[in-house]
Amino acid sequence: MRRLPANLIIGGVLVALVVGVAALSLVWTPHPENLMNIRGKFAAPSATHWLGTDQLGRDLTTQLMMAARNSMAVALIAVLLGGSIGTILGLVASAVGGWVEDLVMRFADISFAFPTLLFAIMLAAVFGPSLQNAILAIAFINIPVFARVARASANQIWTREYVFAARAAGMGKFAISRDHILPNIAAPVIVQATIEFAVAILAEAALSYLGLGVQPPESSWGRMLSEAQTLMYLAPQLAIWPGLCIVTAVLGFGLLGDGLRDITDPRLARER
């Protein structure tokens, strides 16, 4: 029996921890999310407040749990939206070829010229800062990534014998893409989606830090860091805990994606 890569195991544990906390926040938190107690601000960790309280007397553990839920939701929606559109474009480009493939690839090249933060700032300037605009910005950046992965993987499948047999039987290109190409490129697309989860979480934190993502009173790790930057000497834990949460989530999804790639790519498996 082949041993699982260490990065897959470590990443899976970290991801399970973050997702578990986010799921738990749907049904239970130690305190109400926006319950304030100004007299109890900057309280030290205790049996009542496990990680202490923030500058408004809100329970820090609750804030971190709610922020985990918001980050997971943003990452999930953005990756699903961008991944779906990008995968479809990649399949179409591979199936049709010619000028259509060139057009899709040039669109991907142009899209890479728009960094997530810059695109979000552009959206905020036109429509105002909001969670929806942050999701659209992150999803937009994901489209060319998935388009390239899907197109490269599909091009390899189009040379297989069973695809030639399907074409000889009279199946159209789009039917072949649906029935034969898509199922066989699912593995690299899923691996890429896992890696893009880490990118999406980091992007959401950065956008919220700049005030372009999750808006008050909703919690966000990035916004918690932004609010804590002027309190570093007074209460450094307000920046340490959300920073550790971001590192844990990004590292977990990154390692999980690398581990999945190790076990799904036969070339890497042979090298190991």
Wavefront OBJ file of the C-alpha trace (Angstrom):
o trace
v 0.000 0.000 0.000
v 1.431 3.360 -1.077
v 2.183 5.816 1.699
v 0.321 9.097 1.606
v 2.553 12.171 1.172
v 3.278 14.067 4.379
v 2.056 17.330 2.847
v -1.294 15.704 2.051
v -1.730 14.505 5.639
v -0.654 17.785 7.242
v -2.708 19.828 4.810
v -5.755 17.630 5.336
v -5.533 18.040 9.109
v -5.201 21.832 8.887
v -8.036 22.123 6.368
v -10.258 19.877 8.492
v -9.561 22.113 11.491
v -10.430 25.338 9.652
v -13.499 23.896 7.920
v -14.632 22.304 11.176
v -14.434 25.629 13.017
v -16.299 27.376 10.182
v -19.015 24.703 10.190
v -19.319 24.842 13.988
v -19.912 28.593 13.839
v -23.112 27.894 11.884
v -24.711 26.320 14.938
v -22.709 27.495 17.948
v -20.339 30.224 19.118
v -19.179 30.962 22.679
v -20.938 34.361 22.619
v -23.177 36.348 20.254
v -21.104 37.728 17.389
v -21.596 41.462 18.027
v -22.163 41.445 21.794
v -20.099 44.375 23.108
v -18.926 45.141 26.628
v -16.786 48.274 26.645
v -15.935 47.815 30.305
v -14.514 44.389 29.484
v -12.357 45.415 26.508
v -8.851 43.937 26.154
v -9.717 41.260 28.708
v -7.150 38.507 29.173
v -7.982 34.908 28.262
v -10.301 33.307 30.798
v -12.912 30.605 31.184
v -15.518 33.088 29.915
v -13.472 34.475 27.025
v -11.027 31.786 25.905
v -8.825 34.148 23.868
v -9.821 37.392 25.557
v -11.781 40.304 24.119
v -11.108 42.996 21.535
v -11.204 46.797 21.716
v -15.011 46.766 21.875
v -15.249 44.020 24.460
v -16.367 41.411 21.920
v -15.321 37.800 22.424
v -12.237 37.176 20.280
v -12.904 33.449 19.857
v -16.360 34.187 18.450
v -14.954 36.789 16.063
v -12.359 34.344 14.745
v -14.952 31.609 14.254
v -17.306 33.892 12.352
v -14.408 35.180 10.251
v -13.514 31.580 9.357
v -17.057 31.033 8.119
v -16.984 34.194 5.999
v -13.570 33.355 4.524
v -14.655 29.814 3.611
v -17.855 31.128 2.027
v -16.004 33.722 -0.057
v -13.372 31.212 -1.178
v -15.967 28.560 -2.033
v -18.179 30.869 -4.104
v -15.258 32.566 -5.864
v -13.478 29.314 -6.744
v -16.695 27.603 -7.880
v -17.669 30.575 -10.036
v -14.248 31.197 -11.525
v -13.476 27.476 -11.830
v -16.737 26.680 -13.629
v -16.361 29.478 -16.169
v -12.650 28.830 -16.671
v -13.111 25.068 -17.122
v -15.867 25.591 -19.682
v -13.703 28.051 -21.620
v -10.785 25.630 -21.540
v -12.945 22.762 -22.813
v -14.359 24.893 -25.627
v -10.904 26.118 -26.616
v -9.551 22.565 -26.750
v -12.559 21.170 -28.613
v -12.883 23.882 -31.261
v -9.253 24.922 -31.621
v -8.220 27.504 -34.198
v -9.087 31.130 -33.608
v -11.425 30.224 -30.734
v -8.556 28.618 -28.810
v -6.314 31.590 -29.578
v -9.032 34.002 -28.390
v -9.531 32.169 -25.094
v -5.799 31.977 -24.438
v -5.291 35.665 -25.241
v -8.162 36.480 -22.876
v -6.351 34.455 -20.220
v -3.113 36.337 -20.876
v -4.862 39.712 -20.619
v -6.678 38.661 -17.435
v -3.377 37.866 -15.754
v -2.479 41.540 -16.191
v -5.189 42.524 -13.683
v -4.092 41.726 -10.098
v -6.909 40.803 -7.726
v -6.448 43.856 -5.511
v -6.307 46.261 -8.454
v -9.431 44.744 -9.995
v -11.255 44.937 -6.640
v -10.277 48.589 -6.264
v -11.685 49.236 -9.743
v -14.953 47.532 -8.794
v -15.114 49.459 -5.520
v -14.598 52.746 -7.358
v -17.553 51.982 -9.634
v -19.958 49.996 -7.437
v -18.661 50.627 -3.917
v -16.817 48.261 -1.560
v -18.782 45.104 -0.764
v -18.409 41.394 -0.228
v -20.076 40.671 -3.579
v -17.549 42.791 -5.489
v -14.681 41.089 -3.674
v -16.062 37.673 -4.682
v -16.372 38.796 -8.306
v -12.805 40.108 -8.306
v -11.385 36.857 -6.905
v -13.531 34.756 -9.262
v -12.392 36.808 -12.257
v -8.742 36.143 -11.466
v -9.496 32.410 -11.187
v -11.007 32.150 -14.672
v -7.759 32.238 -16.708
v -6.036 29.841 -14.283
v -8.704 27.170 -14.732
v -8.981 27.860 -18.461
v -5.287 27.081 -18.912
v -5.422 23.946 -16.746
v -8.560 22.614 -18.465
v -7.281 23.352 -21.952
v -3.865 21.753 -21.364
v -5.392 18.641 -19.777
v -8.091 18.341 -22.456
v -5.548 18.569 -25.278
v -3.891 15.434 -23.904
v -7.186 13.527 -23.686
v -8.143 14.381 -27.281
v -5.256 12.170 -28.490
v -6.512 9.048 -26.687
v -7.865 6.042 -28.620
v -11.297 6.053 -26.983
v -11.793 9.654 -28.088
v -10.924 8.693 -31.673
v -13.401 5.833 -31.367
v -16.105 8.208 -30.127
v -15.485 10.552 -33.040
v -15.603 7.636 -35.467
v -18.953 6.632 -33.956
v -20.337 10.039 -34.882
v -20.229 11.866 -31.548
v -19.850 15.624 -31.781
v -17.022 17.558 -30.162
v -19.165 19.009 -27.412
v -20.726 15.649 -26.602
v -17.245 14.128 -26.393
v -16.127 17.009 -24.166
v -19.046 16.371 -21.828
v -18.921 12.570 -21.731
v -15.201 11.816 -22.089
v -13.004 14.883 -21.691
v -14.541 16.490 -18.600
v -14.540 13.337 -16.418
v -10.895 12.696 -17.305
v -9.680 16.207 -16.489
v -11.570 16.339 -13.180
v -8.495 15.361 -11.147
v -6.204 18.241 -12.242
v -9.099 20.694 -12.027
v -9.903 19.613 -8.451
v -6.239 19.851 -7.488
v -6.070 23.359 -8.938
v -9.279 24.297 -7.126
v -7.750 23.232 -3.813
v -4.687 25.400 -4.448
v -6.867 28.318 -5.553
v -8.762 28.057 -2.263
v -5.566 29.151 -0.513
v -5.164 32.043 -2.947
v -8.812 33.069 -2.487
v -8.554 33.070 1.308
v -5.432 35.215 1.173
v -7.020 37.565 -1.359
v -10.163 37.935 0.748
v -8.080 38.762 3.807
v -6.103 41.356 1.834
v -9.240 42.957 0.395
v -10.933 43.083 3.801
v -7.762 44.593 5.264
v -8.098 47.400 2.707
v -11.809 47.796 3.467
v -12.926 46.335 0.125
v -14.123 42.926 1.303
v -16.306 41.904 4.232
v -18.016 44.979 5.658
v -18.916 45.697 9.307
v -20.506 44.270 11.366
v -19.483 40.957 9.726
v -16.185 39.491 10.896
v -13.126 38.952 8.719
v -9.558 37.969 9.530
v -8.257 40.722 7.257
v -10.440 43.403 8.824
v -9.462 42.211 12.309
v -5.819 42.727 11.326
v -6.627 46.188 9.991
v -8.385 47.183 13.216
v -5.548 45.777 15.345
v -2.667 47.526 13.584
v -2.934 50.622 15.815
v -3.172 48.453 18.947
v -0.075 46.300 18.483
v 1.693 47.548 21.612
v -1.456 47.621 23.718
v -2.994 44.292 22.670
v -0.784 42.340 20.213
v -3.032 39.270 20.491
v -5.651 41.075 18.408
v -3.289 40.805 15.418
v -1.573 37.536 16.315
v -4.678 35.336 16.371
v -6.227 36.370 13.028
v -2.749 36.264 11.483
v -2.283 32.689 12.692
v -5.721 31.772 11.332
v -4.827 33.105 7.879
v -1.508 31.249 7.918
v -3.193 28.017 9.012
v -5.883 28.181 6.315
v -3.544 29.179 3.471
v -0.880 26.662 4.484
v -3.471 23.901 4.893
v -5.066 24.323 1.480
v -1.678 24.831 -0.152
v -0.249 21.631 1.314
v -3.450 19.724 0.551
v -3.318 20.832 -3.081
v 0.348 19.855 -3.383
v -0.379 16.482 -1.802
v -3.292 15.791 -4.145
v -1.112 16.727 -7.104
v 1.583 14.329 -5.889
v -0.769 11.349 -5.829
v -2.729 12.187 -9.017
v 0.229 13.044 -11.276
v 1.862 9.764 -12.390
v 5.151 11.502 -13.205
v 5.461 12.841 -9.674
v 4.419 9.464 -8.290
v 7.244 7.755 -10.193
v 9.764 10.318 -8.943
v 8.646 9.632 -5.366
l 1 2 3 4 5 6 7 8 9 10 11 12 13 14 15 16 17 18 19 20 21 22 23 24 25 26 27 28 29 30 31 32 33 34 35 36 37 38 39 40 41 42 43 44 45 46 47 48 49 50 51 52 53 54 55 56 57 58 59 60 61 62 63 64 65 66 67 68 69 70 71 72 73 74 75 76 77 78 79 80 81 82 83 84 85 86 87 88 89 90 91 92 93 94 95 96 97 98 99 100 101 102 103 104 105 106 107 108 109 110 111 112 113 114 115 116 117 118 119 120 121 122 123 124 125 126 127 128 129 130 131 132 133 134 135 136 137 138 139 140 141 142 143 144 145 146 147 148 149 150 151 152 153 154 155 156 157 158 159 160 161 162 163 164 165 166 167 168 169 170 171 172 173 174 175 176 177 178 179 180 181 182 183 184 185 186 187 188 189 190 191 192 193 194 195 196 197 198 199 200 201 202 203 204 205 206 207 208 209 210 211 212 213 214 215 216 217 218 219 220 221 222 223 224 225 226 227 228 229 230 231 232 233 234 235 236 237 238 239 240 241 242 243 244 245 246 247 248 249 250 251 252 253 254 255 256 257 258 259 260 261 262 263 264 265 266 267 268 269 270 271 272
